[in-house]
């Protein structure tokens, strides 16, 4: 298998690229493997859609990740 590893700027491996022909072989060998990546519960989808809708209505109400963590850590 000719995998390609994807790394970030520090050299840490963050992902793997599988050529499509090899992915198709894996799907035929291991039935249902592709459903693992796509099987998102409907309630997750509903929550994400609601959050996106809320963000579009009030984009100024959000914090970036670092601000949110700082805010949480203040109360610990």
PyMOL commands that set and color helices and strands:
alter all, ss='L'
color gray80, all
select helices_A, chain A and resi 20-29+33-38+42-57+59-61+65-74
alter helices_A, ss='H'
color red, helices_A
select strands_A, chain A and resi 4-7+13-17
alter strands_A, ss='S'
color yellow, strands_A
deselect
rebuild
show_as cartoon
